[in-house]
Every structure is written in C-alpha cells, then in structure tokens.
Amino acid sequence: SNSTLFVQSTENIQNSQIRGSKGYIAPEIKSGQPSVLTADCWSFGVMLFESFYDIPNYDLEILGLADIPPHHDEDLRTLLKGFLNTSPGNRFTATQGLKSDFFSKKSYEKMFEQSSSDQSEKKLEAFRHFLNAIRNKDRLFIINIHRDQLIKDIFTEFRNKTRDPETMKFQTVVQYIGESGIDNGGLRRDLYCSFFQEICEPQYGMFEFSVDKKYYYPSKNGKNLEEQYLLFGKILAKTLIDGDVIGDYFPISLFKFLADQKDSIDLSDVYLYDKQLYGNLQSLLMQSVDGWELDWDLDENPNNYEVIDDNNKGEYVLHKCRSVLIDQRIDALNAIKQGFQFVPELLSHLALLSPVELRLLLSGETYIDGDMVLHQFEFEERWDKEDLQPTRKNLTNWIRNDATADQLKLVLMLTTASPTIPVGGFNPRIKVRFVENSARLPEGQTCVNMLMMPNYGDDYPLLVKRFVTALENLEQSGFQLN
C-alpha cells in the first residue's frame, strides 16, 4: 500500500529487501543499515512536509537542517527539522515530536484561523453588530477604581451596579481614583486586562494553574467563593458587550462550558491541563486492559461498571476528562456561567457560536504575527516625508521579521493595553505619531491607541535597542505575558 509507514525486519535486511512506500523510507534503511525506532518518524516527517508544502520532487535526504523552506509557522519548521534529521540518533522520537510546540493549543488555533470558513467569519461579524446594537450609549456605567485595590473595587462596583441586567448594556467609563485622564476606551481596556491577570493570582484562591503553568482553571476548592465567581462571570460578559478582550489566560474547556458544550470536552482538553495525565489516559486507550482489574474510580458511572475493560475504557476516559476539568470544579463553573448569562439578550445569540468562536471573541487573536500587528498601524502623514522614511522602514522590518511573539504582544500592550487583537481589529487603529528627540524611547498612549515614535534615522540596531528597552520597562512595571 502506498499509505503505509515503513517497517523493516532483520530478515529483510539480511535479504537486502527494502519494503515500504517509495519516498517515505528513512535514509539509513535505504543504505542497508538496521532499522531503528525513529525510521517511522522520518516517514511521518515526509508526510507532514507534503501536507504543508506544495513542492514536487523535493529531495528531503539532501535537505540541511537550516534549509527547511520558509513557512509562516516556525513551530512546524522546528518539528520538521527534528523528524527529517538524516542522522537516526539525532532524529526526533515520537515522544519528542509530541512535545513540540506545533502540537500545542497555539497551533490548533492557527490552523483554525487559517481555515476558518466564510460562515464562521459572518457569524462573528453578525455577533459584533448585535453587541453594538444592544449597547446603550446614552447611559454610563461608571467604574471608580483604586489601582492598589483593583480586585476589591471592581467586585464592589459590579455588586452594587449590576442588579438590573440593563445596566450591563450601558457605556463603560473607568475612572482611576487619584489619576487624571479621560477614558476613551483605553482605561477600560487597561482595567479589564489588569483584572483578568490579577484575579488569577494565588492570594484570591479562585483559579489554579495547569501543570505546565500555561492556563488558569477555576479552583477545585471554590465552593465558598460563589459570589466572586458570579461577579467574575458578569465582568466577563461586560467585557464581551464592550467589545474588549480578556487576554489569553483561560483554556478552551472554559468556553466549551460557557457555550453549553461540556460534552465535547475530551482528551485534547486534558492535554492542555496535565500532559502526564493525558499520556496515562492515552496509554490506557492504546493497549488491552482486560484482566487488569482496574477499578472504575469515578462517581459518574451510568452503566454501573465495576472495572475498566477494553469495551468500556473509551467511556471511562471521557468521563475522567470531564471529571477532572468540570465535575471537580462544578460550583465555580456554574457560578461563572450564571453571571456570564445574566443579560437575557445574549443567550440566544451565544447559542449560535461554537466554543472556538466564543473564545476568539473574548480572548482575541491569540496567535499574532508581525503582519497582523502592522495591519493595526496607521502612520501619520508626517511619516511620508523623506527624512522619516528610514525609521518607518526599519520599524516595519523589525515588527514583520525580527520581533518575537512575546515582543509583538508587548507592542500591543504598550499601545492599546491589550496583548491580543480583538476580532475585527482595534477601533480606532493604532496611530503612529512622530515625536521629536531621538534620545527618547518609543512610548504608548493606551487611552487613544497611539505609538509615540522618535526618528532614529537609518540606524536599525538603535531602533531595536530603544524599542526593546521600552518593552522591558513595560514588563518590569508588572505586566506579565501568559
């Protein structure tokens, strides 16, 4: 068959017979050397290469590790370098490949973004228009906050001012007590971003980290915090109504629950929470367990099984996934959902969205590249003048080609107070304004979505140094990337 991976026995080597699909056979096998476990990883690498590159008759055996063709997904290129290593001893094993960032949540999102259908885009656009229509721009929802007691104050404001669902549709205006400044949307975005970052900290006891410290999950010990979770859900809904984003702090399983699709939670969600547990459950599925006498140790047992066997192990794994991610923290999740669904008009429209679409609306475009950031920029006319062209060109080059993913998020944070891009982009876009004095660092004005950019001439290293310093200062001020 042309679709099978290559496997060679010792007998085949001795008979000099090479079996397998032409083009998928590992180099060491072709040269008559004994087969090793990573031979199949080479074959998988070939199939992966063919899936993402439309390059006929490409000779992978002479491909240098630095010569994997350019691709917008650097995680894919890294994985291919590992699998297509001509040295079997240095080639990725299957375990190493599975640990690659290519198989992380980020790449799942990228594949969704690249392949999202016109129907999904139309749904998201229609939902944004719906939110704009229900906002009451004639009434204000004023939030008064002390920065040094942000969580306490925002909970107090929402407790006192959201007894009527109608108030959730009023235009939000944030006032930081003791600070001057008019909220044109930037202070509001800053508040939401700060809130969803700080509320996850351990002293509040509401959320716990995944094992790899990537995402936050409602605490299993949150039974006595139901009012706080309810208010959290309301703030989540208010962020959605205001058209803002919360940042990339919460896993897709939360959005599945909010979208009434908890039954779709499976092993892929456990992978994001605890990779070791994922591996154990995956191992259970891949081998016979008949006769092992494994107890069915879950409360959820609709068929009253006593032990796990080959016939019910798939059912056990699904119940285990939902037990870990849902049942053990159900009080917190129900309270969040109650608060999130507080505005009746939202319910029927939310039912039309998939969990991925809901997450995209709330978390924004969590995968960000340089072109996406540049698309949010609007350069003032002054930048068209000849003396500023080199700086504009260097800034564009750094953002598009050399800035890291974390640096791009910090650029957004510096200029908009949000580390992610809302569906449909920022409104207004990020205005790049020229400022005098090349000794200054780039600065942001989040209240109006603005980048204050000096002229550094044609000195690319200087521009990079100044911009990186500005972003480092932002990190030191307390903002943390997830």
C-alpha positions in Angstrom: 0.0 0.0 0.0 1.2 3.5 -0.8 -0.1 4.8 2.5 1.7 2.5 5.0 4.7 3.6 7.0 8.0 1.8 6.5 8.9 -1.1 8.8 11.8 -3.4 8.1 12.6 -6.7 9.8 16.1 -8.1 10.4 15.3 -10.8 7.9 14.6 -8.2 5.3 17.9 -6.5 5.9 19.8 -9.8 5.5 17.9 -10.5 2.3 18.7 -6.9 1.1 15.0 -6.4 0.6 13.7 -2.9 1.2 10.0 -2.7 1.8 7.9 0.4 2.2 6.5 3.3 0.2 9.0 4.9 -2.1 9.9 8.4 -0.9 8.9 7.6 2.7 11.8 5.2 3.6 14.3 6.6 6.1 17.8 7.2 4.6 19.5 4.7 6.8 17.2 1.9 5.6 17.9 2.8 2.0 21.6 2.5 2.6 21.1 -1.0 4.1 21.6 -0.2 7.8 19.4 -1.8 10.5 16.1 -0.2 11.2 15.6 1.9 14.4 12.5 3.2 16.1 12.9 6.7 14.5 12.6 5.3 11.0 8.9 5.8 11.2 9.4 9.3 12.5 11.2 10.1 9.2 8.2 8.7 7.3 5.9 10.8 9.4 8.1 13.9 8.7 7.8 13.3 5.0 4.0 13.1 5.2 4.0 16.3 7.3 6.2 18.1 4.8 4.0 17.1 1.9 0.9 18.2 3.8 2.2 21.8 4.3 4.5 22.3 1.3 3.4 22.1 -2.3 6.9 21.4 -3.7 7.0 18.4 -6.1 10.1 16.2 -6.3 11.8 17.8 -3.3 14.8 15.8 -2.2 14.5 15.6 1.5 17.6 13.5 2.0 19.9 16.3 1.0 18.0 18.8 2.9 20.1 20.6 5.5 18.6 21.3 8.9 18.7 25.0 8.2 17.2 24.6 4.7 13.6 23.7 5.6 11.7 26.1 3.2 10.2 29.2 4.8 6.8 28.8 6.4 4.6 31.2 8.4 4.6 28.6 11.2 8.1 28.4 12.8 6.9 25.6 15.1 6.2 23.4 12.0 9.7 24.1 10.7 11.3 23.2 14.0 9.3 19.9 14.1 10.3 19.1 10.5 14.0 19.7 11.3 13.7 17.2 14.1 11.9 14.5 12.1 13.9 14.9 8.9 17.3 14.7 10.5 19.3 12.2 8.4 21.1 11.0 11.5 18.8 8.5 13.2 20.4 9.0 16.5 19.7 12.8 16.4 16.3 12.5 14.9 13.2 13.3 17.0 11.5 10.3 18.6 7.7 10.2 18.7 7.7 11.5 22.3 9.9 14.4 21.4 7.7 15.2 18.4 4.5 15.2 20.6 6.1 17.6 23.0 6.7 20.1 20.1 5.0 23.4 20.2 3.5 22.5 16.9 1.0 20.3 18.7 0.2 22.9 21.3 -3.1 24.8 21.6 -1.5 27.7 19.7 -1.1 25.7 16.6 -4.6 24.4 16.8 -5.7 28.0 16.9 -3.5 28.9 13.9 -5.0 26.1 11.9 -8.5 27.3 12.8 -7.6 30.8 11.9 -6.2 29.8 8.5 -9.1 27.5 7.6 -12.0 29.4 9.2 -14.9 29.4 6.9 -16.8 32.3 5.5 -19.8 31.2 7.6 -17.8 31.5 10.8 -16.5 34.9 9.8 -20.0 36.1 9.0 -21.3 34.8 12.4 -18.6 36.7 14.2 -19.3 39.8 12.3 -23.0 39.5 12.9 -22.4 39.0 16.6 -20.3 42.1 16.8 -23.1 44.1 15.1 -25.5 42.6 17.6 -23.4 43.8 20.5 -23.1 47.2 19.0 -26.9 47.4 18.7 -27.7 46.5 22.3 -25.2 48.9 23.8 -26.9 51.9 25.4 -24.6 54.8 24.5 -26.9 57.3 26.3 -26.3 55.9 29.7 -22.9 55.5 31.5 -21.7 52.6 33.6 -19.0 54.4 35.7 -16.4 52.2 37.4 -14.4 54.0 40.1 -11.2 52.1 40.9 -8.1 52.5 43.2 -5.2 50.8 41.3 -3.8 49.4 44.6 -7.1 47.6 45.4 -8.3 46.9 41.9 -10.0 43.5 42.6 -11.8 44.6 45.7 -13.1 47.8 43.9 -14.3 46.2 40.7 -16.1 43.5 42.6 -17.8 46.2 44.8 -18.8 48.2 41.7 -20.3 45.2 39.9 -22.0 44.0 43.0 -23.7 47.4 43.5 -24.4 48.4 39.9 -25.4 45.2 38.1 -28.6 44.2 40.0 -30.5 45.1 36.8 -29.3 43.4 33.6 -30.0 46.6 31.6 -27.0 48.4 33.3 -24.7 45.8 31.7 -25.5 47.4 28.4 -24.6 51.0 29.5 -21.4 52.5 28.1 -18.5 51.7 30.4 -16.3 54.5 31.7 -13.4 53.9 34.0 -12.0 56.4 36.5 -8.9 55.6 38.4 -9.2 57.5 41.7 -6.3 60.0 42.2 -5.4 60.0 38.5 -6.2 62.4 35.7 -7.3 61.2 32.3 -10.4 60.8 30.3 -11.5 57.3 29.3 -11.9 57.0 25.6 -11.6 53.2 25.8 -8.0 52.8 26.8 -8.6 53.0 30.5 -11.4 50.4 30.2 -9.2 48.0 28.3 -6.4 48.6 30.8 -8.8 47.7 33.6 -10.1 44.5 32.0 -6.6 43.3 31.2 -5.3 44.1 34.7 -8.4 42.4 36.3 -8.2 39.2 34.4 -4.5 39.0 35.0 -4.6 39.8 38.7 -7.7 37.7 39.6 -5.7 34.5 38.7 -3.1 35.2 41.4 -3.0 32.6 44.2 -4.0 35.0 47.0 -7.5 35.2 45.7 -7.9 31.4 45.7 -10.2 31.5 42.6 -8.0 29.9 39.9 -5.3 27.4 39.7 -2.5 26.9 37.1 -2.4 24.0 34.7 0.5 21.7 35.5 2.7 23.4 32.8 1.6 26.8 34.1 0.0 27.9 30.8 -3.7 28.3 31.6 -5.8 29.1 34.6 -8.7 26.8 35.7 -11.4 27.6 38.3 -10.3 26.2 41.7 -11.5 22.8 42.9 -11.8 24.5 46.3 -14.0 27.4 45.3 -17.3 26.3 46.9 -17.2 29.3 49.3 -16.4 31.8 46.6 -19.6 31.5 44.6 -20.4 35.2 44.8 -16.9 36.1 43.5 -17.3 33.6 40.6 -20.7 35.1 39.8 -19.2 38.6 39.6 -16.3 37.3 37.5 -18.9 35.9 35.1 -20.6 39.3 34.9 -17.3 41.1 34.3 -16.6 38.5 31.6 -19.9 39.3 29.9 -19.4 43.1 30.3 -16.0 42.7 28.6 -17.8 40.9 25.7 -20.5 43.6 25.4 -18.0 46.4 25.4 -16.1 44.7 22.6 -12.9 44.2 24.5 -10.7 41.2 25.1 -9.6 39.4 28.3 -6.2 38.1 27.2 -5.0 34.5 26.7 -5.4 33.2 30.3 -8.2 30.6 30.1 -8.4 27.2 28.2 -10.9 26.2 25.6 -12.6 23.9 28.1 -14.0 27.0 30.0 -15.5 28.3 26.7 -17.0 24.9 26.0 -18.8 25.0 29.4 -20.0 28.6 28.8 -21.3 27.6 25.4 -23.2 24.6 26.9 -21.0 22.1 25.1 -19.3 20.5 28.1 -20.0 17.1 26.4 -17.4 17.9 23.8 -14.6 18.0 26.4 -12.2 15.2 25.7 -8.5 14.2 25.8 -7.4 17.2 23.9 -8.6 19.4 26.7 -6.8 17.3 29.3 -3.6 17.7 27.3 -3.7 21.4 28.0 -4.2 20.8 31.7 -1.9 17.9 32.6 0.2 16.3 29.9 1.2 13.4 32.2 -2.5 12.5 32.9 -3.1 12.8 29.1 -0.3 10.4 28.5 -1.6 7.9 31.0 -5.2 8.0 29.6 -3.8 7.8 26.0 -1.8 4.7 27.1 -5.0 3.2 28.5 -6.7 3.5 25.2 -3.8 2.1 23.2 -3.4 -1.3 24.9 -5.6 -4.1 26.1 -6.6 -3.8 29.8 -8.7 -6.9 30.0 -7.8 -8.8 33.2 -6.0 -5.9 34.8 -8.8 -5.5 37.3 -8.7 -1.6 37.2 -11.4 -0.2 39.4 -13.9 2.2 37.9 -13.0 5.0 40.3 -15.4 7.7 39.1 -18.6 8.9 40.6 -20.0 9.2 37.1 -20.9 5.6 36.2 -24.2 5.4 34.3 -23.8 1.7 33.5 -22.6 0.7 37.0 -19.3 -0.7 35.8 -17.1 -2.3 38.5 -13.8 -2.4 36.5 -12.4 -0.9 33.3 -12.0 -3.2 30.4 -11.5 -3.0 26.6 -15.2 -2.5 26.0 -15.7 0.5 28.3 -12.3 2.1 28.5 -13.2 4.8 25.9 -16.2 5.7 28.0 -14.1 5.8 31.1 -11.5 8.2 29.6 -14.2 10.6 28.5 -15.8 10.6 32.0 -12.4 11.0 33.5 -11.7 14.1 31.3 -14.9 15.7 32.3 -14.5 14.8 36.0 -11.1 16.5 36.1 -12.0 19.6 34.1 -15.7 20.0 35.0 -17.1 17.9 37.9 -14.3 18.7 40.4 -14.9 22.5 40.0 -18.6 22.5 39.1 -19.6 25.0 41.8 -17.2 27.6 40.4 -18.1 26.9 36.8 -21.9 27.1 37.4 -21.5 30.5 39.2 -19.3 31.9 36.4 -21.9 30.7 33.9 -24.8 32.3 35.8 -23.0 35.6 35.8 -22.0 35.3 32.2 -25.6 34.6 31.1 -27.0 37.5 33.2 -28.1 39.5 30.2 -31.1 37.7 28.6 -30.5 39.1 25.1 -27.1 37.4 25.0 -28.4 33.9 25.5 -30.0 33.2 22.1 -27.0 34.8 20.2 -24.4 33.0 22.3 -26.1 29.7 21.4 -25.1 30.3 17.7 -21.4 30.4 18.5 -19.0 27.5 18.8 -16.6 27.4 21.7 -13.8 28.4 19.4 -15.7 31.4 18.1 -16.7 32.4 21.7 -13.0 32.1 22.7 -12.0 34.2 19.7 -14.4 37.0 20.6 -13.3 37.0 24.3 -9.6 36.3 24.1 -9.0 37.9 20.7 -6.4 36.7 18.1 -4.1 35.0 20.5 -1.7 33.9 17.7 -0.1 37.1 16.5 2.5 37.7 13.8 4.2 40.9 12.6 1.9 41.5 9.6 -1.2 41.3 11.9 0.3 44.0 14.1 1.3 46.2 11.2 -2.2 45.9 9.9 -3.4 47.6 13.1 -1.0 50.5 12.5 -1.9 53.9 10.9 1.1 56.1 10.2 0.5 59.9 10.3 1.2 61.8 7.1 4.4 63.1 8.6 5.9 59.6 8.1 5.7 60.0 4.3 8.4 62.7 4.4 11.8 61.6 3.1 13.7 62.2 6.4 11.4 59.8 8.3 11.3 57.0 5.7 14.3 55.1 7.1 12.8 54.9 10.6 9.4 53.8 9.2 11.1 51.2 7.1 13.2 49.9 10.0 10.2 49.8 12.3 8.2 47.8 9.8 11.1 45.4 9.2 11.6 44.8 12.9 7.9 44.1 13.6 7.5 41.9 10.5 10.7 39.9 10.6 12.7 40.1 13.8 10.4 40.8 16.8 9.5 37.7 18.8 5.9 36.7 19.5 6.1 38.0 23.1 7.6 41.3 21.9 4.7 41.7 19.5 2.2 41.2 22.3 4.1 43.8 24.4 3.9 46.2 21.5 0.1 45.8 21.6 0.1 46.2 25.3 2.2 49.3 25.1 -0.1 51.0 22.7 -3.6 49.6 23.5 -3.4 48.0 26.9 -4.4 44.6 25.3 -1.9 41.8 24.5 -4.3 40.3 21.9 -6.2 41.7 18.8 -10.0 41.8 19.0 -12.0 40.2 16.2 -12.2 42.9 13.5 -9.2 44.7 14.8 -8.7 47.7 17.1 -11.1 50.7 16.7 -9.5 53.1 16.4 -6.4 51.6 14.9 -3.0 52.3 16.4 -1.9 55.7 15.3 1.9 56.0 14.9 2.8 59.6 15.7 6.2 61.3 15.2 7.8 62.9 18.2 10.9 65.0 18.4 14.1 64.0 20.3 15.8 60.8 19.1 17.1 60.2 22.6 13.6 59.2 23.7 12.3 55.7 23.9 9.1 54.8 22.0 6.1 55.5 24.2 2.4 54.4 24.1 -0.8 56.1 24.9 -3.3 53.4 25.6 -6.2 55.8 26.2 -6.2 56.6 22.4 -4.3 53.7 20.9 -1.2 55.5 20.0 2.5 54.9 19.5 4.8 57.9 20.0 7.8 57.2 17.8 11.0 59.2 17.6 13.1 59.4 14.4 16.2 57.1 14.7 17.3 57.7 11.2 18.7 54.7 9.3 20.2 53.1 12.5 18.4 49.8 12.7 20.3 48.5 15.8 19.5 51.7 17.7 15.8 51.4 16.9 15.7 47.8 18.0 17.6 48.6 21.2 15.3 51.5 22.1 12.1 49.6 21.4 13.2 46.5 23.3 14.2 48.8 26.3 10.7 50.3 26.2 9.1 46.8 26.2 11.4 45.6 29.0 10.3 48.7 31.1 6.7 47.7 30.5 7.3 44.1 31.7 9.1 45.5 34.8 6.0 47.6 35.6 4.1 44.4 36.4 2.6 43.2 33.1 3.1 39.5 32.6 2.7 37.6 29.4 0.9 34.2 29.6 
